[in-house]
Amino acid sequence: MARGNFPTDRFSKWPTPFYYYDTTLLDETLRAINTQMQRHKGYHMHYAVKACAHPQVLRHIRQAGLGADCVSGGEIQAALDAGFPARQIVFAGVGKADWEIKLGLQAGIQYFNVESLAELQVINELAVECGRRADVCLRINPEVGAHTHDHIATGRAEDKFGIAMQDMERVIRLAAEMPGIRFAGLHFHIGSQLLVMDDFVALAHRINELQEELEAKGIGPVECINVGGGLGIDYHDPDSHPVPAFEAYFSTYATHLRLRPGQQLHFELGRAIVAQCGSLIARCLYVKQGTAKQFVILDAGMTDLIRPALYGAYHRVENLSSEGDQQLYDVVGPICESSDVFVRDHLMPLTRRGDLIAIRSTGAYGETMASQYNCRPLPKGYTTEDLAQK
Ligand SMILES: *Cc1c(COP(=O)(O)O)cnc(C)c1O
């Protein structure tokens, strides 16, 4: 049986599939982060909205006092709607459209994290046009490889993100001459689902070098250093590690990154904040005897959760209804794609049509990545509070 804290009797009243967000665990996670934020001077957390933008989840995060890290105009709007103050919103992304930049300018967001000279010039023009000045951090590509899946590494020379280190000084000097721009700091983000602290150590050392290089040239110290997000979670054993290793993560930066007096250090965690509090709840439609395999066919598919198909990601799959003998199953979805598989050769109690199945650790990059392929409806998301009401 699953050990996750599921109100299974309440689940049975809701049409599946849906996402369930355990907001008690979310609040516990947010408290753990705030404990760390208070321990270190000048540390600030902006939650990466793209991980999960469910309005209730955003509200809990807002109430804990975190800011928001957005990568689109839609996310800026979602953050504003959830009550995040504009001065606690930062905006990154390699391809910001004019309307998105204008939305950020008009709202008066804290920083634009700018990824190219071309983008900086457009932000300058639009800011001058609407009589504003944009506070800007430059996203630098630190050429730090990260121990993660190829598709979620972002800080290597061949990745599309950020400004090359050798162009940094030139872009800062150009920014200083732009009337619509105020240069405020440096931004980095090297990848996602990072569990090896050495990756963050490498980034901290690279930032130390860059700060010294800039100061030798008479630039800085800058107001803000933003190290992005990327801290991973335990997908294999969510019940043993429901709250990620925040202490090790923040103390890695405290030990290795040399902040200047008064300098602000920004973090942008997404996955580590919301992944463990979410589960995709589905039902078994059929158990099918194949020639070589037994298939558990769910009513949830890759349209609801694409991470296994997209990254080969692993999620724990648990039967919430059965305590029967263990069987070997391939757990699959109903979509017309061979990659619509959640897990292969998975040991699970004897499963029958109608059993409730939980796909664990899906609070991040689950609901936000859902699609309507096969004309399927988007999955709904319910929180602990929603289920308590009905
Ligand atoms: C996606 C993203 C994050 C969050 O990454 P996680 O791995 O979910 O912590 C932070 N900053 C930027 C710029 C991002 O694109």
The ligand as a Tripos MOL2 file, in Angstrom:
@<TRIPOS>MOLECULE
LIG
   15    15     1     0     0
SMALL
NO_CHARGES

@<TRIPOS>ATOM
      1 C1         12.9220   26.4630  -14.8920 C.3       1 LIG1
      2 C2         13.6970   27.5580  -14.2690 C.ar      1 LIG1
      3 C3         13.9050   27.5710  -12.8960 C.ar      1 LIG1
      4 C4         13.4190   26.4830  -11.9610 C.3       1 LIG1
      5 O1         14.0680   25.2660  -12.1560 O.3       1 LIG1
      6 P1         13.8010   24.0500  -11.1400 P.3       1 LIG1
      7 O2         14.7050   22.9740  -11.6590 O.co2     1 LIG1
      8 O3         12.3750   23.6810  -11.2410 O.co2     1 LIG1
      9 O4         14.2030   24.4940   -9.7850 O.co2     1 LIG1
     10 C5         14.5830   28.6450  -12.3570 C.ar      1 LIG1
     11 N1         15.0400   29.6500  -13.1340 N.ar      1 LIG1
     12 C6         14.8660   29.6680  -14.4660 C.ar      1 LIG1
     13 C7         15.3700   30.8040  -15.2610 C.3       1 LIG1
     14 C8         14.1930   28.6180  -15.0870 C.ar      1 LIG1
     15 O5         14.0230   28.6260  -16.4060 O.3       1 LIG1
@<TRIPOS>BOND
     1     1     2 1
     2     2     3 ar
     3     2    14 ar
     4     3     4 1
     5     3    10 ar
     6     4     5 1
     7     5     6 1
     8     6     7 2
     9     6     8 1
    10     6     9 1
    11    10    11 ar
    12    11    12 ar
    13    12    13 1
    14    12    14 ar
    15    14    15 1
@<TRIPOS>SUBSTRUCTURE
     1 LIG1         1 GROUP 0 **** ****
